[in-house]
Each structure stands twice: as structure tokens, then as C-alpha cells.
Amino acid sequence: MKTYINKISVLALLLITFSSCDLEPLQSAQEVAEGGGTLDSYIAYTIDSTDPTGSNVYGRIVFWKTDLSQTLVQISLYNTVADFLHPAVLVEGAAGAGTNTMMTIDDVDGNTGELATNKFFLIADTAFYDSITTLDTHVSIALSPSDDTIVATGDIGINAEPVETN
């Protein structure tokens, strides 16, 4: 009998506890910490057309420094070929001289002129952004994944002056 009384007492206590609480749905915190999510530091370089067939693809590559010292890469191109993906890579050496791929960035969507997967490509190496101006490299944009004809290129680092920086 004592066992039943203990179980009934516990059940009654739980019912009183949950029925007396004023359960309000929690509201999510929508505000952002001061300076959170902002990108202030960047280095931009020009990408010039090199396409022998005359599509005149050109634009800019911008390197942004995040609050975590990572680098976001943004590419914006004009006159891209619709329905094509244009692979973008960083190549060691100046444009026209280097052949070793330093880093594959992402494909540029020919319909938008921006990176196909995300607006930015993340370089997690925290030392990369601070080394950009001393790199001996260039960006190379190909016609498509199956046609490696270079349609645009732009020197980076020691091979060119940035067109804009902050």
C-alpha cells in the first residue's frame, strides 16, 4: 500500500508542477553581436579577357578577410557563356608563365558570372589573406570543365597592384 501512495504522490507532484508552470514559447535572439558578420578587409584584383574566340570575359577577384582570419574569395565576371561552368583556379607564377595549380577555387556559373556553389569560396588557412600581396600567382578562368581554353586571367600578389583594397 505504501508503494502505491508513493507513486500516486510523485504523479500528483508532477501534475501540479507542470500544470502550474506558465509555459511560454521561447523567442530566438535575432540580433547580431556588434561587428558580427561584417567583412571590412579586402583586396581586389582585375581579371582580363584572354579568350581567342572573342567572348571578352572579364571582371574581378576579391579576397575578404573574416573575423576568424580566414579568407573568402569572391569572383564576379561579365560576358560569361550562359549554361557553362567556368572553372577558376589559382596558378603559381604570373599570367602566361605559370602552369602549376596552386588551388582550385570553384566554378563560375555562366548564367550569373558568380561562383556556382556559394557566393564565396572559403580558404581556411589563417595565414593566406596576409600573404596575398607577396604571392607569385594568378587566377585563371577556363571556358568549361571539358574545355581548358583560358578565357580570362588576372595577376595577383607580386605580379599586379590591387585595383582596390581596404
N, C-alpha and C positions, 0 to 999 in steps of 0.2 A: 504494500500500500504506500509506503514511504517513497518508493521509486516512482510511482505514478504521480504523487504530489510534487516531487522534484521536477519531473518532466513537464507537468502542467504549469508549474511556477516559471520555469525557464521559457516556455512557449508564451505565457502571458506577458512576461517581461519583454520579450522580443516584439510582440504585437504592440505593446504600449510604446516602446522605443521608436519603432518605425512609423506608427500612426501619429505620433506626436511631433515628429520632425517635419519641418517645413521644407520639403524637397523642391528646390528651385533649380532649373537647368542652369548650368554654368555657361557663362558667356566667354568666348575666346578673346584673348587680348590681341587686338588688331594693330596696335601702334608699334612702330619700329623704334629701336634704340637710336639715339642721336648718332647720325653718321652711318647707321647701318644700311647696307645695301647700296651705298653710293660708290661710284667709280670716278675718282678725280685725277689720277695719274695715268697718262697715256703717251705713247709715241706713235706717230703715223708716218707711213712711207707711201710713195706713189707706186702704182702698178701700171706699166705702159704696155701698149699693144705691140705684139711681135708677130701676129698672125700673117703668114704669107698670102692667105686667101682673102684677106681684107675685111674680116669681121669687126676689127677695131675694138676689141675687148680691152677695157682699161678701168682703173679705179684706185682703191686704197686698201692698205692693210693697216690695222690699228692694233697695237698691243696695249692692253689695260692692266694695271696692277691692282689686285684685290687687297682687301684688308688683311688677308692671310698670306700676303706676299706671293700669291700665285699669279699666273699670267693668263689673261683671257685674250684670245685672238679673234678679231672681227675682220671679215673681208667684205667689201662692197664693190661690185663690178657693174659696169654698164656694157650694153651690146652683147650680152651673153647669148648663147644659142638656146632657144626655147626647147624644152623637153630633153635637154642634155644635162648631164652632171659633169662639171669641170673639176677634176682633181687638183688640189692645191698642196704643194709640198715646199718645205724649206730645203734649199740645196746649198751645200758648202761652196764658198767662193763667190766671185762676182758673176753677174748675169752673163751668160755666154761662155764662161770659163769653167765653172764648177760642174761636176757631174754626180758627186756623191750625195745621196739624200740624207739630210740631217734629221728631218722629221716630217712625217705625213700629217698634214693638218686635217683636212676633211674635203668633201666635195662641195663645190659651189653649185647651187641649183640654178640652171639656166633660165628658169621662169622668174626668179626673184633677184638674182645677182648676189644673193647672200648664202652663207653656209647652209647646206641642206639639212643636216641633222638638228642643229641648235643654232641660235644666233651667234653664239660664241663657242670657240674651241678652247678647252682648258689645258694649260700646261702646268702641271702640279709642282714642277721643280721651282722651289722658292728663290733660287739664285738666277733664274732665267731673265726676269724682267730687268734686273740691274746690269745684266751683261749684254743687253741688246745692242747698245751703241758700240760695243767692242767686237761684236760678231763679224766674221767674214762669211756672209751668206746672202742669199737672195730668195725671193718667193717665186715659184714657177707655177703657172696655171696651164693645164693641158686641155685639149679640146674635149676629150671624153675618156672614160676608163679604158676603152678599147683602142683609142687613137691618141698616142702620146705627142701629137703635134703641139708645140708650145704656142698658145695664143696670147699670153701676157706674162710679163715678168717684171720684177722690181727689186732693185738692190736694197739691202738692209745693213745696218751697222756701219762698219768702216767703209763700206762701198758707196754710201749715199748719206746726204744730210736729211734728217727728218723734215717732212713738209709742215709738221705741226707737233708740238709737244706741250705737256703741262705737268 
